[in-house]
């Protein structure tokens, strides 16, 4: 067999390192049609709803997408800003700050692209951006500190599904989780400490994590255990006693049992029991979004105060805090070890 040597003019230029930063996603706008499109993509993911597809598609398109989008659009409008979706705006700030931080550590031949698991900018569009930069090595950073099949694994699915279309794929590394990284625990602890120093301490600190159905956990998803590990590490860092804090799970959907205790029920019980001051932090969210700004900061605040509580406060997500960006940059550098761009 005769091989044809590629001419110098056709050879690809030397590429660099691409970093794919990924979060959950957001509708394009806070309208019922936009939210319906977003929810259709989100709730069609078998990692999210693990029941027989035929049955679920009937329920999803026959019931859920006829009712839920209007209500969800109202919730999105309550947190939407002049700049747009809070999650997208914050994620873009994280992307820009992280790129600057990583380039200062590793040099300039690095591109960071932002992709959302659902909605825009999509994971395929972000990967295409990196392909146009001819990246030779790809590091994927899902912005989920705790692993779950519903989040981290779903991102893996989306990336591998897209890469199946490529004739040539880059060398790939995937950051699986960072729920107990010392720098993450330190940064999260410091954000809580700063808030309490400025606003005063509360009777209870509630760690509210996004929930998953209980049968997902029983099938092997380690997410709830990692949530408890994160909270315990932060509590030890802050020096809180056992009666000063608790873990709960929010955002349940459907009739099945989810991981307990539930955040809304916990806050109602605390208000009824005479607990006056509560602060809530959501460590599973790297950026503020609908679930923190509307569900926690607004809806659950009302539950607590209506049940008899006196003072309620939501502690913001880490967002683009400098120490959060520095922590993420350290994580990137650590996982790039041995690659040319990492200098080793």
Buried (B, 14 or more C-beta within 10 A) or exposed (E): EEEEEEEEEEEEEEBBBBBBBBBBBBBBBBBBEBBBBBBBBBBBBEBBBBEEEEEBEEBBEEEBBEEBBEEBBEBBEBBBEEEBBBBBBBBBBBBBBBBEBBBEBBBEBBBBBBBBBBBBBBBBBBBBBBBEBBBBBBBBBBBBBBBBBBBBBBBBBBBEEBBEEEEEBBEBBBBBBBBBBEBBBBBBBBBBBEBBEEEEEBBBBBBBBBBBBBEBBEEEBBBBEBBBBBBBBBBEBBEBEEEBBBBBBBBBEEEEEBBBBBBBEBBBBBBEEEBBBBBBBBBBBBBBBBBBBBBBBBBBBEBBBEBBBEBBBBBBBBBBBEBBBBBBBBBBBEBBEEBBBBEE
